[in-house]
């Protein structure tokens, strides 16, 4: 069973039809936030647009809508910030709509093609790899695909992101002993293996520095908790939930 690697929503659109399972990696911060929310007992509904339609979607799904990081309040702390999700002074909602133009869009692209979708980050990369191996998510005819989300340039085009390359590489490295990897997947795994200090890389990469500048360094710190989580969020009926 081969494991392939790609980038962004277009990569998901291309690789998902032939895949048995797509692993989406959006370290700063969608899949990290999904993992924290699922650990807290929430089912997370990904939504690709952060606009007025998101509120309507949340109402339709009887869910709470996450707001922008700067819009969060003590009464409504739910946002894309994994640190805020963890330290919220009010109970985690049962259902949380989490808009994201990157990770959510990739999840939607894959799910629309009938593919199992798993959310991976640096916090749960080993748990994800174990679940993929033990849970029989792939078949001989339908491979696994790991998709690094990346960011967006101002014109909307893909901006490759080091944190997502490392997160994908961590999953792929853990799979290397049991699954053949494509050359692209092998390169990502090799980068992870060769990175002496991935925590420092996460804090120092473009996306990490941006979060520092925006005033959210704790989001980087949470994302850098290597292998702290055993939760494996799987998209079931439109919501990420802990894998059974």
N, C-alpha and C positions, 0 to 999 in steps of 0.2 A: 504494500500500500504506500504509494508515494505521497510526500508532503510538499506542497508548493508554497510559494511566498509571493505576495503582491502588495501594491500600494493603493490606498484610497478607495473611494466609491467605484471608480472605473475598474480598478483591479478586482474588486468584489464582483462587479457585474460580469466581468470576463471569466473569472475562475469559479464562481459559485455554481453555475449550471452543471458542471462536471463533478462537483465536490459532494461528499457525503456530509461534511461538517465544515463550517467556516469559523475560525477563531479571530475575533476582532480585538485589536490592541490599540488603545487610545490612552496612554499612560497619564498624560496631563490634559484633560483629567477624566474623560467620560468613563472608561472601564474601571479606573480606580474608584470613582464615585459609585458606580454600579456595585462593585464588590463591597464597599463600606455599607451601602444601603441594604443590600441583601443580607449581610451579616447582622444588621439591625432589625431584620424581620420584614423588610419591605419587598414588594414585588415592583420592579422598575420597568416602566413602559417607555421605551425609547421613542423620541419624536424628532424628526429631522429639521423642523422649522421652528425658530424662536420668534413667533409673531402672534397675531391675534388668534390664529387657528389653533394654537397650542392650548389656550384656555378652553376653547370649545371642545377640543379633543379630551382634555382632562375631565370636563363635566360629563361628556358622553361615557367615559370609562369609569366614572365615580372614583376619580383619583385626585390627588393633590398635585398642583403644577409647581415644579421647581422654577425659581426665578434666577435672574442674573446674580452673580456674586455680590455686586454692590447694592442690589435691591433687597437682599436678605435682611430680616429684622429678627429681634428676639422672639417675636410671636410667630414669624414665618421664616425659619432659618434654612429652609430647604432650597438648595442651589446646586450648581455643578461643583461646588467646593467640597472635596472629601473631608477636609478638616472640620468644616461647619456641620456636615452631616453627622460626624462622629460626636461632636461636642454639643449638639443641639439641646437646649434646656427643656424641650417638649418631646413627647414620645414620637418615634418614627411612624409616619403614616403607613397604613397597610398597602397602599398603592401610590406610587410616585411617578409622575410623568417627567422625564428628564430630557429636555431638548438639547441637541448637539448637532452641529452641521457636519461633523466628521464621524465620530463613532456611531451615533444613531443612524446616520444615513447609510453607513456600511451595513449595519445590522438589518436595516429595512431592505436594502438591495438583496442581501442574501436570503432573508426570510421570504421575500416575494417569489423566490425561485424554489421554495420548498426545502430549503437546506437547514439543518440544525445549526444554530448560532450559539457560540460560547464567548463570554467576555473574559479576557485575560489581561493581566497587568503584571508589574514586577512584584506585587504583593502576593500573587497566587500562581505564578508561572509553573512551579513544580506540581502543584495540585491539579492544574489544568492538564498538564502533560500526563500525569498518572491517570486522570479520569479518561482521557482520550485513549490511552492504551488499554485500561481495564474495562472501560465501558463499551468497547467495540463500536466507536463512532464512525469508523471508516470501513470500507470494504476493498476487496482486491480490485474491483472495477471503478470504484468511486473514491478518489483520494481525499485527503485533508488539505485545507487551504488556510494559511495564516496570513492575515491582512493587517499591515501597519497603517494606521489612519492617516498620519501626517497632519499638517496644518494647511492653511490657505494663504496664498499671496493676496495682495489687495485686489488683483484682477480675478480672483476666484480660482486660479489654478493651484495645483498641488504644490505645497512646500514640504519636501521630505523632512521628517523630524527625528533627531537622533534618539530621543526617549522611546519612540515607538519602534524604531529599528532595534534598539536594545531589548525592549520588551518582547518583540517577536522573536529575536534571536535567542532569548532565554528559553522560550517555549520550544523552539526548534532544536536547541542544543540538548534539551532533556529528551526529545524524541529521537535524536540521532542514533541511539543504540538499538532502537527497535523498528525504525521506519527508514526507508531510503528517502533522501531529500533531493529535491531538484538543485541544480547549481546555485540558483538564486537563494534558496533556503539554506544551503550549505554556507554561503557567504555570510548570511545574517547570523547563523549559529556560530561561525568562526569569529565574527566580530565580538559577540557576547563573551565567548571563551577567552578572547585576548584582552578584554577590557579589565584592567587591574582594579579600578575603583569605580564601579558603575554608579555608586551613590554620588560621588563627586561629579561624575559626568552628567548626572541628572540635574544637580544643582547648577552646574555651569553651562548647560546647553542653552540654546536660544529661548526655548519655551520656558525653561526653568528661570532664566534671568527675567523674562517678561513677567512671570508671576511674582517675582520679587519686586519688580518695579511697580506692579499694580497693587502691592501691599498684601499678597497672599503667600508668603514663604512657607507657611505651614502645609499648604497643599502639596508643595514639592516634598516636604519632609514625610508626609503620609505616603505619597507615591513611591518614596525611596525605601519603604519598609520591606526589604527583600524577603520574600517567602514567609511573611508573617501570617498569611491567611490560607485556610484550607477550603474556603468557600469557592464553588465553581458555578457561577451564574450561567444558566442556560435559558434561551428564549423559548418560552412555552406559552402558546395562546397570546402572543403579543407582549409578554412581560418577561423580563429576566427574573428567574427564581433559582434558588439553590437546587442543584441537580439532585434527583432522588438517588 
